[in-house]
């Protein structure tokens, strides 16, 4: 694998998105209407890697898919975005994860997800980190088989290589929040999460108190995605809010992952945190304007022009 800027580890899947669904029929004789549909290489880790690459970075994906027809579509999607799949495990013992998401006309959505193949970090070689600038762990709480000594081993390998480490927890697959982070938080350079996740991990009721707790655990930089309010960012204990970039959403699937990719991009370019936050808000907003999170992601230089025009 050639040197890359970002190695992303975590969930890889295939998303089947149905947008503008007026209803889900309960009988074969009835038909529901769909305004738009698409199949996309996805997963929280998969979306981050592709979005980062679309911005102009070099990304590699570490995950596990099945040796099946769906897995072939996943690989093709990564290659279309110039994401390296050298460290993507293809396993005959498992089926590629599929997530079917229905977005209704009223804006609500529902999903059905197949089983996530285990990552088995003890079977994967962290040598793929060599030469990278950043290591990101996507949807950490959704993949409990990587918790504990295995993920710490990968994080420490990244530290020895001088690689920054970022993580997005997402919602817990087991209901466990704090235990999964034992030995992890104090090794993170960048923590990307939403307000609910920040409160769950910290046990605090207020977002600002949650950030204070996380800083106290050793996290250097934190970005909290706050939906229509934009985001709340902080470094070295200093916290500020950055207003949102409003768009007309077609689908919100993957918007948080697009935000993550953009924030890591700005972080690696040593941008001031407020510039990075604005850039990330714009990328997240743009990602929602077309079906498929990656589809509407522009090159970073084009997004910067939008940032300058919007945040005046």
C-alpha positions in Angstrom: 0.0 0.0 0.0 1.4 3.4 -1.0 1.7 6.0 1.7 -1.6 7.6 2.6 -2.7 10.6 4.7 -5.5 8.9 6.6 -6.1 5.3 7.6 -9.8 4.7 8.6 -10.7 1.6 10.6 -14.2 0.3 11.4 -17.6 -0.5 9.9 -17.8 -1.1 6.1 -21.1 -1.8 4.5 -23.4 -1.4 1.5 -26.2 1.2 1.9 -29.4 0.8 0.0 -31.2 4.2 0.2 -34.8 4.8 -0.7 -35.7 8.5 -0.5 -39.1 10.1 -0.8 -41.0 7.0 0.3 -44.7 7.8 0.8 -45.5 4.5 2.6 -44.4 1.0 3.3 -47.1 -1.4 2.0 -48.0 -4.4 4.2 -49.3 -6.5 1.3 -47.8 -7.6 -2.0 -50.9 -6.3 -3.9 -50.1 -2.7 -2.6 -47.3 -0.5 -3.9 -45.4 2.3 -2.3 -43.8 5.1 -4.2 -40.1 6.0 -4.1 -38.8 9.3 -5.4 -35.1 8.3 -5.6 -33.0 5.2 -4.8 -29.3 4.3 -4.8 -26.7 1.8 -3.7 -23.6 3.1 -2.1 -20.4 1.9 -0.5 -20.9 2.9 3.1 -20.4 2.2 6.8 -19.2 4.8 9.1 -15.6 4.1 8.3 -16.3 3.7 4.7 -18.0 7.0 4.3 -15.2 8.9 6.1 -12.5 7.4 3.9 -14.4 8.2 0.7 -15.3 11.8 1.8 -11.7 12.5 2.8 -10.5 11.2 -0.6 -13.1 13.3 -2.5 -11.8 16.4 -0.6 -8.3 15.7 -2.1 -6.7 13.6 0.6 -5.2 10.1 0.3 -7.2 7.5 2.3 -7.0 3.8 3.1 -9.8 1.6 4.6 -9.3 -1.2 7.2 -12.4 -3.3 7.7 -14.0 -6.6 6.9 -16.5 -7.6 4.1 -17.8 -10.8 2.8 -16.4 -12.6 -0.3 -19.7 -12.1 -2.1 -21.3 -10.0 -4.9 -22.2 -7.2 -2.4 -18.5 -7.0 -1.3 -17.4 -6.6 -4.9 -19.7 -3.5 -5.2 -18.2 -2.1 -2.0 -14.7 -2.5 -3.3 -15.6 -0.9 -6.6 -17.1 2.1 -4.7 -13.8 2.6 -2.8 -11.8 2.4 -6.0 -14.0 4.9 -7.7 -13.0 7.3 -4.9 -9.3 6.3 -5.0 -9.5 4.8 -1.5 -6.9 2.0 -1.0 -8.4 -1.4 -0.1 -5.1 -3.2 0.5 -6.1 -3.6 4.1 -9.7 -4.4 3.6 -10.2 -8.1 4.6 -12.4 -10.2 2.3 -13.7 -13.2 4.3 -15.7 -16.1 2.9 -17.0 -16.9 6.4 -19.2 -13.7 6.5 -21.7 -11.8 4.4 -21.1 -8.1 3.6 -23.1 -5.9 5.9 -26.1 -4.3 4.2 -28.1 -1.4 5.6 -31.5 -0.5 4.0 -32.6 3.0 4.9 -36.0 4.4 4.1 -36.4 8.1 4.1 -40.1 9.2 4.2 -41.6 12.2 2.6 -42.1 13.8 6.1 -38.4 13.6 6.8 -38.5 10.6 9.1 -36.4 7.6 8.4 -36.1 3.9 9.3 -33.6 1.2 8.7 -32.9 -2.5 8.7 -29.3 -3.6 9.1 -27.7 -7.0 8.7 -25.0 -8.3 11.0 -21.6 -6.5 11.1 -18.7 -8.9 10.3 -16.2 -8.9 13.2 -13.1 -6.9 12.5 -10.7 -9.3 14.4 -7.9 -6.8 14.9 -5.6 -9.6 16.1 -5.8 -11.0 12.6 -5.0 -7.6 10.9 -1.6 -6.1 10.7 -1.2 -2.5 11.9 1.8 -2.1 9.5 -0.8 -0.3 7.2 -0.4 2.7 9.5 3.2 3.1 8.4 3.7 6.4 6.6 0.2 7.7 7.4 -0.5 11.1 9.0 -3.8 10.2 10.8 -5.6 7.2 12.1 -9.4 7.4 12.5 -11.6 4.9 14.3 -15.1 5.1 12.9 -18.3 4.1 14.8 -16.2 2.7 17.7 -19.1 1.8 19.9 -20.9 -0.1 17.2 -18.0 -2.6 16.8 -17.5 -4.1 20.3 -15.1 -6.8 19.2 -12.3 -4.2 18.8 -12.6 -2.8 22.3 -9.8 -3.5 24.8 -6.2 -4.5 24.2 -6.5 -4.8 20.4 -7.6 -1.3 19.7 -5.1 0.1 22.3 -2.3 -1.9 20.5 -3.3 -0.1 17.2 -3.5 3.3 18.9 -0.1 2.9 20.5 1.4 1.8 17.2 0.0 5.0 15.7 1.6 7.1 18.5 5.0 5.5 17.9 4.7 6.3 14.2 3.9 10.0 15.1 0.3 9.6 13.7 -2.6 11.6 15.1 -5.5 9.5 16.4 -9.2 10.4 16.1 -12.3 8.6 17.0 -16.1 8.8 16.5 -18.0 6.7 19.0 -21.5 6.8 17.5 -24.3 5.0 19.4 -23.4 2.0 21.5 -24.4 -1.4 20.1 -24.4 -3.0 23.6 -25.6 -0.1 25.8 -22.1 0.1 27.3 -20.5 3.6 27.1 -17.7 4.2 29.6 -16.0 0.8 29.8 -15.3 0.8 26.1 -13.1 3.9 26.6 -10.8 2.5 29.3 -7.3 3.2 28.2 -8.5 5.0 25.0 -9.6 8.6 25.7 -6.2 9.8 27.0 -4.6 8.7 23.7 -7.0 10.6 21.4 -5.8 13.8 19.6 -9.3 14.4 18.2 -12.7 13.2 19.4 -15.7 13.7 17.0 -19.2 13.0 18.4 -22.6 14.5 18.8 -24.3 15.9 21.9 -26.0 12.8 23.0 -22.8 10.7 22.7 -20.9 13.3 24.7 -23.4 13.2 27.5 -23.6 9.4 27.5 -19.8 8.9 27.7 -19.3 11.6 30.3 -22.4 11.0 32.4 -23.1 14.7 32.3 -26.4 16.4 31.5 -25.0 19.6 29.9 -22.9 19.6 26.7 -20.4 22.1 28.1 -20.0 19.9 31.3 -19.5 16.9 29.0 -16.7 18.6 27.1 -15.0 19.6 30.4 -15.1 16.0 31.5 -13.6 14.8 28.2 -10.8 17.3 28.3 -10.1 16.1 31.8 -9.7 12.6 30.4 -6.8 13.8 28.2 -8.5 14.5 24.8 -6.8 17.3 23.1 -9.4 18.5 20.6 -13.1 17.9 20.5 -15.8 18.6 17.9 -19.4 18.1 18.9 -21.9 17.9 16.0 -25.0 19.8 17.0 -27.3 19.4 14.0 -29.2 22.6 13.0 -27.2 24.5 15.6 -23.9 23.8 13.8 -21.1 22.5 16.0 -19.3 23.1 19.3 -15.5 22.8 19.2 -12.8 23.0 21.7 -9.1 22.7 22.1 -7.0 22.9 25.3 -10.2 23.5 27.2 -11.3 26.5 25.3 -14.8 26.0 23.8 -16.7 27.9 21.1 -19.9 27.4 19.0 -19.9 27.7 15.2 -23.1 28.3 13.3 -24.5 25.9 10.8 -24.4 25.9 7.0 -28.0 25.5 5.9 -29.0 23.4 2.9 -32.1 21.7 1.6 -31.6 18.0 2.6 -32.3 15.1 0.3 -30.9 12.6 2.8 -29.0 13.1 6.1 -27.4 9.6 5.9 -23.6 9.9 6.4 -23.6 13.7 7.1 -21.8 13.1 10.4 -19.2 11.0 8.7 -18.7 13.8 6.1 -18.2 16.2 8.9 -15.6 13.9 10.4 -13.7 13.6 7.1 -13.6 17.4 6.7 -12.5 18.0 10.3 -9.7 15.5 10.0 -8.7 17.2 6.7 -8.5 20.6 8.3 -6.8 19.2 11.4 -4.0 17.7 9.2 -3.6 21.0 7.4 -3.1 22.8 10.7 -6.0 25.1 10.1 -7.3 27.2 13.1 -10.1 25.3 14.8 -12.8 27.8 13.8 -11.8 27.5 10.1 -11.9 23.7 10.4 -15.3 23.8 12.1 -16.8 26.1 9.4 -15.3 23.9 6.6 -16.7 20.8 8.3 -20.2 22.4 8.6 -20.2 23.2 4.9 -19.1 19.7 3.9 -21.7 18.1 6.1 -24.4 20.4 4.7 -23.4 19.7 1.1 -23.3 16.0 1.8 -27.1 16.1 2.4 -28.0 17.7 -0.9 -27.7 14.5 -2.9 -28.6 10.9 -2.3 -25.5 9.2 -1.0 -23.3 11.0 1.4 -20.2 11.0 -0.9 -22.0 12.1 -4.1 -22.0 15.8 -3.4 -18.6 16.2 -1.7 -16.5 18.8 -3.6 -12.7 19.3 -3.7 -11.5 21.1 -0.6 -10.4 24.2 -2.5 -14.0 24.6 -3.9 -15.5 24.1 -0.5 -13.2 26.7 1.0 -14.7 29.3 -1.4 -18.2 28.4 -0.1 -16.9 28.7 3.5 -15.6 32.2 2.8 -18.8 33.3 1.1 -21.1 31.9 3.8 -19.2 32.9 7.0 -18.7 36.6 6.5 
